[in-house]
Amino acid sequence: MVTSRRLIQPKVCRDAVHGVRHLSTTQLVRSPPHPSSASVSPAVSSSSTTSKKSPLSVLPTGVLLRSFFINAVSSRPYLLSPSLYILSKISKSKSGVILNVDRNPLLRWIMKNTFYKQFCAGESGRETRSTMDLLQNLGFRGTILTYAKETVFDFHSNSSFGQGVSNSAKEGENCPSIEAWRTGNMETVNLLQEGDQLAMKLSGAGPRVTNAFAEGKAPPQQFLDALEEICSNCNARKAQILVDAESQQFQWGIMRVTIDLMRKYNTTDKALIFNTYQAYLKSTPSTLRTHMQTALDEGFTLGVKVVRGAYMASDPRGLIHDTKENTDDAYNAIAQGFLKQQYEGFGVNGRAFPASNLFLASHNKFSLVEAYKTHMSQKRQGLPTVPVGFAQLHGMSDDVSFELLKMKASDAGLETPDIYKCSTWGTLKECMAYLMRRAAENRDAVGRTVDEYAALKAELGRRMGLSA
Ligand SMILES: Cc1cc2nc3c(=O)[nH]c(=O)nc-3n(C[C@H](O)[C@H](O)[C@H](O)COP(=O)(O)OP(=O)(O)OC[C@H]3O[C@@H](n4cnc5c(N)ncnc54)[C@H](O)[C@@H]3O)c2cc1C
């Protein structure tokens, strides 16, 4: 892990095959590993210095206190490690009372009012909608909502785990896992309003679907019919669909199905359906090349959601970039390339760039602030760019989210990107695997958590009159 805070200014980020310049003209510098709120690069902080008030000043005090508590735990390894151990025991507990959130009311109360409320939207439709309204009132365009059920394939143990892995139906019968997934997603769709988005995990439909993905076969018709129902309902509500990237075992199948949906639904300039591209995969530039060419040839709008990637612990290491810096460079190359409509040979030397919508999902302040600035700069200069949205997870990196909202406010009157929070809903029990992942992610991003803790502490101090 890199510990220095140096800013590296590569003149070019060169594609080995095509020699394409991706990043040169904005003087894009490599993401510092822990961009501290106090020590972000001058480029990053330029718009934030317009006002001395912290971007976190808009947070309600209750939310600020809860975030402060969670970050106090997350930023201290000696508190986080035992918390992770206990969370893991709770999430695996099937029998017994003490560690079972459905049977132990005290444990349930503690979990619900700390970790659950920090990261999840609600256990019922009503509770979820009220969290979504709260987020919208804070300035977010809408909520990206997901249903908690998913399956993860662990290459190390060669096994799947997660909700919906059981399959009691016989061949030819309707599959209860697919039906439960359809119902859960349709309940989620019913909570969406215009501007909200559905984040869909296809593996949640269970083993018939994941087996088909893994074997490169067409998924069951029941699943395709469910997808059709979900997409047409979202289309009617003007709510976009972000299909999550998952374990490599399933990902090629997921991408194939999603491209088919784009062919059908992405027929205007605004994409309804997005595929997720994991920048940490060495194969991603080539996957994007193929999908960009397909979109050009067939005349649909490519929906591109970019993440760094969340399956390092379970996917084969060799498929993933060797270093964090390489992943950062890959992420920034895609973001900057799309925003300037010059990526992987498209948009240069007379080669057309496909109609695309970009969605940058990340907590990395540097990548996002640079992307925001490139987008606005292209617009101001009348240069080509693509529509872009930004998202962070609910309960995480509020300093990044509110910094982006602040930049947006300082560009009032111009057409600016939309900022979203992405939340998960489901019962406390259903959300335990998701909560475990969030806690583990905080452990792996200690630097960022420490910075966020410092920002929260400063804001708390300001409200208590302890600082200017
Ligand atoms: C709204 C939203 C939606 C998301 N959806 C998905 C999704 O559909 N699928 C998915 O897989 N993930 C998803 N993620 C998670 C995402 O992939 C990252 O795991 C997470 O956001 C952390 O990366 P970061 O960009 O925020 O920044 P950072 O904290 O700067 O980067 C951390 C990431 O860098 C990469 N990395 C770390 N160490 C190394 C190393 N040694 N070598 C190579 N790479 C390394 C890993 O991807 C790690 O997660 C989503 C995240 C958000 C915010």
The ligand as an SDF file (V2000), in Angstrom:
LIG
                    3D

 53 58  0  0  0  0  0  0  0  0999 V2000
  -22.5970    3.9260   -5.5980 C   0  0  0  0  0  0  0  0  0  0  0  0
  -21.6490    2.7690   -5.6630 C   0  0  0  0  0  0  0  0  0  0  0  0
  -21.9810    1.6430   -6.3950 C   0  0  0  0  0  0  0  0  0  0  0  0
  -21.1030    0.5630   -6.4560 C   0  0  0  0  0  0  0  0  0  0  0  0
  -21.4180   -0.5320   -7.2250 N   0  0  0  0  0  0  0  0  0  0  0  0
  -20.5200   -1.5320   -7.3610 C   0  0  0  0  0  0  0  0  0  0  0  0
  -20.7550   -2.6190   -8.2600 C   0  0  0  0  0  0  0  0  0  0  0  0
  -21.7820   -2.6880   -8.9210 O   0  0  0  0  0  0  0  0  0  0  0  0
  -19.8120   -3.5960   -8.3460 N   0  0  0  0  0  0  0  0  0  0  0  0
  -18.6220   -3.5380   -7.6590 C   0  0  0  0  0  0  0  0  0  0  0  0
  -17.7800   -4.4280   -7.8200 O   0  0  0  0  0  0  0  0  0  0  0  0
  -18.3870   -2.5190   -6.8120 N   0  0  0  0  0  0  0  0  0  0  0  0
  -19.2880   -1.5210   -6.6400 C   0  0  0  0  0  0  0  0  0  0  0  0
  -19.0060   -0.4860   -5.8030 N   0  0  0  0  0  0  0  0  0  0  0  0
  -17.8190   -0.5470   -4.9100 C   0  0  0  0  0  0  0  0  0  0  0  0
  -16.5580   -0.0850   -5.6360 C   0  0  0  0  0  0  0  0  0  0  0  0
  -16.2000   -1.0310   -6.6040 O   0  0  0  0  0  0  0  0  0  0  0  0
  -15.3530    0.0730   -4.6910 C   0  0  0  0  0  0  0  0  0  0  0  0
  -15.0880   -1.1380   -4.0420 O   0  0  0  0  0  0  0  0  0  0  0  0
  -15.5040    1.1240   -3.6320 C   0  0  0  0  0  0  0  0  0  0  0  0
  -16.2840    2.1970   -4.0640 O   0  0  0  0  0  0  0  0  0  0  0  0
  -14.1140    1.6540   -3.2370 C   0  0  0  0  0  0  0  0  0  0  0  0
  -13.4810    2.2730   -4.3380 O   0  0  0  0  0  0  0  0  0  0  0  0
  -13.4710    3.8530   -4.5530 P   0  0  0  0  0  0  0  0  0  0  0  0
  -13.5480    4.1860   -6.0030 O   0  0  0  0  0  0  0  0  0  0  0  0
  -14.5430    4.4120   -3.7210 O   0  0  0  0  0  0  0  0  0  0  0  0
  -12.0850    4.4410   -4.0950 O   0  0  0  0  0  0  0  0  0  0  0  0
  -10.7860    4.0310   -3.3380 P   0  0  0  0  0  0  0  0  0  0  0  0
  -11.0800    3.8600   -1.8920 O   0  0  0  0  0  0  0  0  0  0  0  0
   -9.7980    5.0380   -3.7570 O   0  0  0  0  0  0  0  0  0  0  0  0
  -10.3220    2.6370   -3.9530 O   0  0  0  0  0  0  0  0  0  0  0  0
  -10.4200    1.4090   -3.3010 C   0  0  0  0  0  0  0  0  0  0  0  0
  -10.5140    0.3750   -4.3990 C   0  0  0  0  0  0  0  0  0  0  0  0
   -9.2820    0.3300   -5.1330 O   0  0  0  0  0  0  0  0  0  0  0  0
   -9.0410   -1.0040   -5.5770 C   0  0  0  0  0  0  0  0  0  0  0  0
   -7.7930   -1.4890   -4.9860 N   0  0  0  0  0  0  0  0  0  0  0  0
   -7.4180   -1.3830   -3.6800 C   0  0  0  0  0  0  0  0  0  0  0  0
   -6.2110   -1.9500   -3.4730 N   0  0  0  0  0  0  0  0  0  0  0  0
   -5.8100   -2.4150   -4.6850 C   0  0  0  0  0  0  0  0  0  0  0  0
   -4.6480   -3.1130   -5.1420 C   0  0  0  0  0  0  0  0  0  0  0  0
   -3.6660   -3.4340   -4.2930 N   0  0  0  0  0  0  0  0  0  0  0  0
   -4.5540   -3.4360   -6.4320 N   0  0  0  0  0  0  0  0  0  0  0  0
   -5.5430   -3.1200   -7.3040 C   0  0  0  0  0  0  0  0  0  0  0  0
   -6.6650   -2.4560   -6.9520 N   0  0  0  0  0  0  0  0  0  0  0  0
   -6.8050   -2.1130   -5.6580 C   0  0  0  0  0  0  0  0  0  0  0  0
  -10.2340   -1.8370   -5.1070 C   0  0  0  0  0  0  0  0  0  0  0  0
  -11.1800   -1.8450   -6.1390 O   0  0  0  0  0  0  0  0  0  0  0  0
  -10.7490   -1.0540   -3.9110 C   0  0  0  0  0  0  0  0  0  0  0  0
  -12.1170   -1.2930   -3.6590 O   0  0  0  0  0  0  0  0  0  0  0  0
  -19.8660    0.6080   -5.7500 C   0  0  0  0  0  0  0  0  0  0  0  0
  -19.5240    1.7600   -5.0400 C   0  0  0  0  0  0  0  0  0  0  0  0
  -20.3770    2.8410   -4.9990 C   0  0  0  0  0  0  0  0  0  0  0  0
  -19.9630    4.0650   -4.2570 C   0  0  0  0  0  0  0  0  0  0  0  0
  1  2  1  0
  2  3  1  0
  2 52  2  0
  3  4  2  0
  4  5  1  0
  4 50  1  0
  5  6  2  0
  6  7  1  0
  6 13  1  0
  7  8  2  0
  7  9  1  0
  9 10  1  0
 10 11  2  0
 10 12  1  0
 12 13  2  0
 13 14  1  0
 14 15  1  0
 14 50  1  0
 15 16  1  0
 16 17  1  0
 16 18  1  0
 18 19  1  0
 18 20  1  0
 20 21  1  0
 20 22  1  0
 22 23  1  0
 23 24  1  0
 24 25  2  0
 24 26  1  0
 24 27  1  0
 27 28  1  0
 28 29  2  0
 28 30  1  0
 28 31  1  0
 31 32  1  0
 32 33  1  0
 33 34  1  0
 33 48  1  0
 34 35  1  0
 35 36  1  0
 35 46  1  0
 36 37  1  0
 36 45  1  0
 37 38  2  0
 38 39  1  0
 39 40  1  0
 39 45  2  0
 40 41  1  0
 40 42  2  0
 42 43  1  0
 43 44  2  0
 44 45  1  0
 46 47  1  0
 46 48  1  0
 48 49  1  0
 50 51  2  0
 51 52  1  0
 52 53  1  0
M  END
$$$$
